[in-house]
């Protein structure tokens, strides 16, 4: 297929691609040099990222799709918007976002889908998850929770806290006490509510 003279194409490794990359690197360096935020010490920037990226109220971050929810907390993408402004902010705020949020799941497949969606780098810094499990019997609930906790431990290497709620088929939480075995990580904090 012939190309016209006014069409531009960029091929990896081409001179045009290399020129564009150099241009964007210079632009990034210039922006970082004049940015009031990026000229602050790292400790202050981290504190600012914490205020901007972490909600001040509990947030449900399960992977459910709702057609419309006019009342409720802002979508996660609003929290991530500051990370799209420049590479340095993304690198600095990325870890903070994924380590400060509590991510909620209802079943093991959701954990796997989440991990595939956000990638290995994000999963490696997740520290807190909330599991809401539905079960017909308490024994089935124990097995389901065990499988979900094991799945979380495989996906989230820095996992420190797991909140678990077991519900019957009507969505009513059971007040139960049983121990989840996790030989992989003996210091894992598991709370049932």
C-alpha positions as CSV (number, residue, x, y, z in Angstrom):
1,X,0.0,0.0,0.0
2,X,1.6,3.3,-1.1
3,X,2.1,6.1,1.4
4,X,1.5,9.7,0.5
5,X,4.2,12.3,1.2
6,X,2.2,14.0,4.0
7,X,1.6,10.8,6.0
8,X,4.0,10.0,8.8
9,X,4.8,6.6,10.1
10,X,7.0,5.8,13.0
11,X,8.8,2.5,13.2
12,X,10.6,1.3,16.2
13,X,14.3,2.1,15.9
14,X,13.7,4.7,13.2
15,X,15.4,8.1,13.2
16,X,12.0,9.8,13.7
17,X,11.2,7.6,16.8
18,X,14.6,8.3,18.3
19,X,14.1,12.1,17.7
20,X,10.7,12.0,19.4
21,X,12.1,10.1,22.4
22,X,14.9,12.7,22.8
23,X,12.3,15.5,22.5
24,X,10.1,14.0,25.2
25,X,13.0,13.3,27.5
26,X,14.1,17.0,27.2
27,X,10.5,18.1,27.7
28,X,10.2,15.9,30.8
29,X,13.5,17.3,32.3
30,X,12.4,20.9,31.6
31,X,9.0,20.3,33.3
32,X,10.6,18.7,36.3
33,X,13.1,21.5,36.7
34,X,10.4,24.2,36.8
35,X,7.7,22.2,38.7
36,X,7.1,23.5,42.2
37,X,6.0,20.0,43.3
38,X,9.0,18.1,41.9
39,X,11.4,20.6,43.4
40,X,10.3,19.7,46.9
41,X,12.2,17.2,49.0
42,X,11.1,13.6,48.5
43,X,9.7,13.3,52.0
44,X,7.3,16.2,51.4
45,X,6.3,14.9,48.0
46,X,5.5,11.5,49.5
47,X,3.3,13.2,52.1
48,X,1.5,15.1,49.3
49,X,1.1,11.9,47.3
50,X,-0.4,10.2,50.3
51,X,-3.0,12.9,50.7
52,X,-3.8,13.0,47.0
53,X,-3.7,9.3,46.1
54,X,-5.2,7.7,49.3
55,X,-8.9,8.4,50.0
56,X,-9.7,9.7,53.5
57,X,-12.8,7.5,53.7
58,X,-13.2,3.7,53.2
59,X,-13.3,2.8,49.6
60,X,-14.6,-0.3,47.9
61,X,-12.2,-1.1,45.1
62,X,-13.7,-4.4,43.9
63,X,-13.8,-5.1,40.2
64,X,-17.5,-4.8,39.7
65,X,-19.1,-2.9,36.8
66,X,-22.0,-0.6,37.7
67,X,-24.0,1.1,35.0
68,X,-24.7,4.2,37.1
69,X,-23.9,5.3,40.6
70,X,-24.6,9.0,41.0
71,X,-24.1,8.8,44.8
72,X,-20.9,7.4,46.1
73,X,-17.1,7.9,46.2
74,X,-15.3,9.1,43.1
75,X,-14.0,6.5,40.7
76,X,-10.5,5.2,41.1
77,X,-9.3,6.9,37.9
78,X,-9.7,10.3,39.7
79,X,-7.1,9.1,42.3
80,X,-4.8,8.0,39.5
81,X,-5.0,11.2,37.4
82,X,-2.0,12.9,39.1
83,X,0.1,9.9,38.1
84,X,-0.5,10.6,34.5
85,X,1.1,14.1,34.5
86,X,4.8,13.0,34.3
87,X,7.0,10.0,34.5
88,X,8.6,11.0,37.8
89,X,5.2,11.5,39.5
90,X,4.1,8.1,38.2
91,X,7.2,6.4,39.5
92,X,6.9,8.0,42.9
93,X,3.2,7.7,43.4
94,X,2.6,4.3,41.9
95,X,3.8,2.3,44.9
96,X,2.0,4.6,47.3
97,X,-1.4,4.2,45.5
98,X,-1.3,0.4,45.5
99,X,0.2,0.0,49.0
100,X,-2.3,2.4,50.7
101,X,-5.6,1.1,49.3
102,X,-7.6,-1.9,50.5
103,X,-8.7,-3.9,47.5
104,X,-11.9,-5.9,47.8
105,X,-12.7,-9.3,46.2
106,X,-15.7,-11.6,46.3
107,X,-14.1,-14.8,44.8
108,X,-10.8,-16.2,43.6
109,X,-11.4,-15.4,40.0
110,X,-11.7,-11.7,40.8
111,X,-8.2,-11.8,42.4
112,X,-6.8,-13.3,39.3
113,X,-8.5,-10.8,37.0
114,X,-7.3,-7.9,39.1
115,X,-3.8,-9.2,39.1
116,X,-3.8,-9.6,35.3
117,X,-5.3,-6.1,34.9
118,X,-3.0,-4.1,37.0
119,X,0.2,-6.1,36.4
120,X,3.0,-7.7,38.4
121,X,4.5,-4.4,39.5
122,X,1.3,-3.2,41.1
123,X,0.5,-6.6,42.7
124,X,4.0,-6.7,44.3
125,X,3.2,-3.7,46.5
126,X,-0.4,-4.4,47.5
127,X,-0.5,-4.7,51.3
128,X,-4.2,-5.0,52.2
129,X,-7.2,-6.9,50.8
130,X,-10.8,-7.5,51.9
131,X,-12.5,-10.7,51.1
132,X,-16.3,-11.0,51.1
133,X,-17.2,-14.7,50.7
134,X,-20.7,-16.2,50.3
135,X,-21.1,-19.8,51.5
136,X,-24.0,-22.1,52.2
137,X,-22.3,-23.6,55.2
138,X,-19.6,-22.4,57.6
139,X,-17.4,-25.3,56.4
140,X,-17.7,-24.3,52.8
141,X,-17.0,-20.8,53.9
142,X,-13.8,-21.9,55.6
143,X,-12.6,-23.7,52.5
144,X,-13.5,-20.8,50.2
145,X,-11.7,-18.3,52.5
146,X,-8.6,-20.6,52.7
147,X,-8.4,-20.7,48.9
148,X,-8.9,-17.0,48.5
149,X,-6.2,-16.2,51.1
150,X,-3.8,-18.6,49.4
151,X,-4.6,-16.9,46.1
152,X,-3.9,-13.5,47.6
153,X,-0.6,-14.7,49.1
154,X,0.5,-15.9,45.6
155,X,-0.5,-12.7,43.9
156,X,0.4,-10.0,46.5
157,X,3.9,-10.6,47.8
158,X,3.8,-7.7,50.3
159,X,0.4,-8.7,51.7
160,X,0.1,-7.7,55.4
161,X,-3.6,-7.4,56.2
162,X,-6.6,-9.5,55.1
163,X,-10.1,-8.6,56.2
164,X,-12.6,-11.5,55.8
165,X,-16.4,-11.5,55.9
166,X,-18.4,-14.7,55.3
167,X,-22.0,-14.2,54.3
168,X,-24.8,-16.6,53.8
169,X,-26.8,-16.7,50.6
170,X,-28.9,-13.8,51.7
171,X,-25.9,-11.5,52.2
172,X,-26.2,-11.6,56.0
173,X,-22.7,-11.9,57.6
174,X,-22.0,-14.8,59.9
175,X,-20.2,-14.1,63.1
176,X,-17.7,-16.9,63.0
177,X,-14.3,-17.7,64.4
178,X,-11.9,-20.1,62.7
179,X,-8.2,-19.9,61.9
180,X,-6.9,-19.5,58.3
181,X,-3.7,-21.4,57.9
182,X,-1.0,-19.6,56.0
183,X,2.3,-21.3,56.4
184,X,3.9,-19.0,53.7
185,X,3.5,-15.9,55.7
186,X,3.2,-16.4,59.5
187,X,2.9,-12.6,60.3
188,X,-0.2,-12.1,58.1
189,X,-2.9,-10.2,60.0
190,X,-6.2,-11.8,59.3
191,X,-9.4,-10.2,60.7
192,X,-12.9,-11.6,60.5
193,X,-15.8,-9.2,60.7
